[in-house]
Amino acid sequence: MDACIRACMECHRICLHCIIHCLTKGGSHAAVDHIKIMMDCAQICATSADFMIRHSEHAKHLCRECAEICRQCADSCGNHPDADDHMKQCAQACRDCAAECEKMAA
């Protein structure tokens, strides 16, 4: 569980950082759908970590949803036509978090 909490918190941090980066860059980086999935990802990661820290009975369910949203965010960042280092780092953090959350949800 500790590895999943760490992955969620790191993904939360990197998504927030990437949101600011993309908004600053503007253009396609700041597309509404792209920003929204990063916001969703950051929030579900923070919420999932919180539920795990509290040993909530709902943590597994949230981790399942977190993994799904992380995969969508990884696709949005990693497959962006102008993906730069910040977005590639975000995509990797999302993939790592999705993998850890899938383990937790099992």
C-alpha positions as CSV (number, residue, x, y, z in Angstrom):
1,M,0.0,0.0,0.0
2,D,2.8,2.4,0.7
3,A,4.2,2.1,-2.8
4,C,0.7,3.0,-4.2
5,I,0.3,6.0,-1.8
6,R,3.7,7.3,-3.0
7,A,2.9,6.8,-6.6
8,C,-0.4,8.6,-6.2
9,M,1.2,11.5,-4.4
10,E,3.9,11.8,-7.0
11,C,1.4,11.6,-9.9
12,H,-0.7,14.3,-8.1
13,R,2.3,16.6,-7.8
14,I,3.5,16.1,-11.4
15,C,0.0,16.5,-12.9
16,L,-0.4,19.9,-11.1
17,H,3.0,21.0,-12.3
18,C,2.2,19.9,-15.8
19,I,-1.1,21.8,-15.8
20,I,0.7,25.0,-15.0
21,H,3.3,24.2,-17.6
22,C,0.7,23.6,-20.3
23,L,-1.4,26.6,-19.4
24,T,1.8,28.7,-19.7
25,K,2.7,27.3,-23.1
26,G,-0.9,27.9,-24.4
27,G,-2.1,26.7,-27.7
28,S,-2.9,23.0,-28.0
29,H,-1.1,22.4,-24.7
30,A,-3.9,24.4,-23.0
31,A,-6.8,22.6,-24.7
32,V,-9.8,22.3,-22.3
33,D,-10.0,18.4,-22.5
34,H,-6.3,18.1,-21.9
35,I,-6.3,20.3,-18.9
36,K,-9.4,18.6,-17.5
37,I,-8.0,15.1,-17.6
38,M,-4.9,16.3,-15.8
39,M,-7.1,18.0,-13.2
40,D,-9.2,14.9,-12.8
41,C,-6.0,12.8,-12.5
42,A,-4.4,15.0,-9.9
43,Q,-7.6,15.0,-7.8
44,I,-8.3,11.3,-8.0
45,C,-4.7,10.5,-7.1
46,A,-4.8,12.8,-4.0
47,T,-8.2,11.3,-3.0
48,S,-7.0,7.7,-3.5
49,A,-3.9,8.3,-1.4
50,D,-6.1,9.9,1.4
51,F,-8.4,6.9,1.4
52,M,-5.5,4.4,1.6
53,I,-3.8,6.4,4.4
54,R,-7.0,6.1,6.4
55,H,-7.4,2.4,5.5
56,S,-10.9,3.1,4.1
57,E,-12.9,0.2,2.9
58,H,-13.5,2.2,-0.3
59,A,-9.8,2.5,-1.2
60,K,-9.8,-0.4,-3.6
61,H,-12.7,1.0,-5.5
62,L,-11.1,4.4,-5.8
63,C,-7.8,2.8,-6.9
64,R,-9.6,1.0,-9.7
65,E,-11.0,4.4,-10.9
66,C,-7.7,6.1,-10.3
67,A,-5.9,3.6,-12.6
68,E,-8.4,4.2,-15.3
69,I,-8.1,8.0,-15.1
70,C,-4.3,7.8,-14.9
71,R,-4.2,5.8,-18.1
72,Q,-6.4,8.4,-19.8
73,C,-4.1,11.2,-18.6
74,A,-1.0,9.3,-19.7
75,D,-2.5,9.0,-23.2
76,S,-3.4,12.7,-23.3
77,C,0.1,13.7,-22.3
78,G,2.1,11.0,-23.9
79,N,0.3,11.1,-27.3
80,H,0.0,14.9,-27.5
81,P,1.4,16.0,-30.9
82,D,3.7,18.5,-29.2
83,A,4.6,16.5,-26.1
84,D,7.6,17.9,-24.4
85,D,9.7,16.7,-21.4
86,H,7.1,17.9,-18.9
87,M,4.3,16.1,-20.6
88,K,6.4,12.9,-21.1
89,Q,7.3,13.0,-17.3
90,C,3.6,13.4,-16.5
91,A,2.6,10.5,-18.8
92,Q,5.2,8.2,-17.1
93,A,4.1,9.2,-13.6
94,C,0.5,8.4,-14.7
95,R,1.5,5.0,-16.1
96,D,3.4,4.2,-12.9
97,C,0.5,5.3,-10.7
98,A,-2.0,3.2,-12.8
99,A,0.2,0.1,-12.4
100,E,0.4,0.6,-8.6
101,C,-3.4,1.3,-8.3
102,E,-4.2,-1.8,-10.3
103,K,-2.2,-3.9,-7.8
104,M,-4.1,-2.3,-5.0
105,A,-7.5,-2.8,-6.6
106,A,-6.8,-6.5,-7.2
